[in-house]
């Protein structure tokens, strides 16, 4: 009997036993003396198999709260995108206004340059005090 148990145990540890041989091995182990560690091993396997698996359930949250949270998240997303869009449009308007002001300054600058260029002609006459000196006429009194 011990020889049969040892042969079946060797086959079991090598993974070469059939289900029928495993049943025979368990029966022989229960009837035989010794082999305490092997008996404990097979009893542990039977206990694990005998345990009923507790049904795994997911606890659902209140769907009303979940729906409100989804709605609130959607509103927050909508508001945040609106704020970002508003800031972008405001910055774009500022850049456009800045460019228009710079164009106006450039136009003013070009007109001022035209005026100052025409004033250089008049600078030749600035040393003259009166129109008489300009035409070199003297009035006698």
C-alpha positions in Angstrom: 0.0 0.0 0.0 2.8 2.4 0.9 4.5 1.5 -2.4 1.3 2.3 -4.3 1.0 5.6 -2.5 4.5 6.6 -3.2 4.2 5.7 -6.9 1.0 7.7 -7.2 2.6 10.6 -5.3 5.5 10.6 -7.7 3.2 10.7 -10.7 1.1 13.4 -9.0 4.1 15.7 -8.4 5.2 15.2 -12.0 1.7 16.1 -13.1 1.1 12.8 -14.9 -1.9 11.4 -12.9 -5.5 11.2 -14.1 -8.5 12.3 -12.1 -9.3 8.7 -11.2 -5.7 8.1 -10.0 -5.9 11.3 -7.9 -9.2 10.0 -6.3 -7.5 6.7 -5.5 -4.5 8.5 -4.1 -6.7 10.5 -1.7 -8.5 7.4 -0.6 -5.3 5.6 0.1 -3.8 8.5 2.0 -6.9 8.7 4.2 -6.7 5.0 5.0 -2.9 4.8 5.4 -0.8 5.8 8.4 2.0 8.3 7.9 2.2 10.8 5.0 0.9 13.5 7.3 2.2 16.4 5.1 0.5 14.9 2.0 -2.7 14.4 3.9 -2.7 18.0 5.1 -2.0 19.2 1.5 -4.9 17.3 0.0 -7.2 18.3 2.9 -6.3 21.9 2.3 -7.1 21.5 -1.4 -10.5 20.0 -0.5 -11.2 22.9 2.0 -10.4 25.5 -0.7 -12.6 23.8 -3.2 -15.4 23.5 -0.6 -15.3 27.2 0.1 -18.1 28.9 -1.6 -17.1 31.9 -3.5 -18.9 34.9 -2.1 -20.7 36.7 -4.9 -19.0 39.8 -5.8 -21.4 42.7 -6.1 -20.6 46.2 -7.0 -22.4 48.7 -4.9 -24.0 51.2 -7.1 -24.2 54.8 -6.0 -27.4 56.6 -6.1 -28.1 57.2 -9.8 -29.7 60.5 -9.1 -26.5 61.9 -7.5 -24.5 60.4 -10.3 -26.7 62.1 -12.9 -26.4 65.4 -11.1 -22.7 65.1 -10.9 -22.5 64.5 -14.7 -24.7 67.5 -15.4 -22.6 69.6 -13.0 -19.4 68.4 -14.7 -20.9 69.3 -18.1 -21.8 72.8 -17.0 -18.4 73.3 -15.5 -16.7 72.2 -18.7 -19.0 74.5 -20.7 -18.2 77.5 -18.4 -14.5 76.8 -18.4 -14.4 76.6 -22.2 -16.4 79.8 -22.4 -14.0 81.6 -20.1 -11.0 80.4 -22.1 -12.7 81.5 -25.4 -13.5 84.9 -24.0 -9.9 85.4 -22.9 -8.6 84.4 -26.3 -11.0 86.7 -28.1 -10.1 89.6 -25.7 -6.4 89.1 -26.4 -7.0 88.9 -30.1 -9.0 92.2 -29.9 -6.2 93.8 -28.0 -3.6 92.8 -30.6 -5.8 94.1 -33.4 -6.3 97.4 -31.6 -2.5 97.7 -30.9 -1.8 97.1 -34.6 -4.3 99.8 -35.6 -2.8 102.3 -33.2 0.7 101.5 -34.5 -0.6 102.1 -38.1 -2.1 105.4 -37.0 1.2 106.4 -35.4 3.0 105.5 -38.6 0.7 107.6 -40.7 1.1 110.6 -38.3 4.9 110.1 -38.4 4.9 110.2 -42.2 2.8 113.3 -42.3 5.0 115.0 -39.7 8.1 114.2 -41.7 6.5 115.7 -44.8 5.7 118.9 -42.8 9.2 119.1 -41.3 10.8 118.6 -44.8 8.8 121.6 -46.1 9.9 123.6 -43.1 13.5 123.3 -44.0 12.8 125.6 -47.0 11.5 128.2 -44.5 14.6 127.9 -42.3 16.6 129.9 -44.8 14.3 132.9 -44.0 14.5 132.6 -40.2 17.4 134.9 -39.9 15.4 137.7 -41.6 13.4 139.8 -39.2 11.1 141.5 -41.6 9.9 141.1 -45.1 11.8 144.3 -46.1 15.0 142.6 -45.3 13.9 139.8 -47.4 13.5 142.0 -50.4 16.3 144.3 -49.4 14.2 147.4 -49.5 14.6 150.3 -47.1 11.9 152.5 -46.2 12.8 156.1 -45.7 11.0 158.1 -43.2 
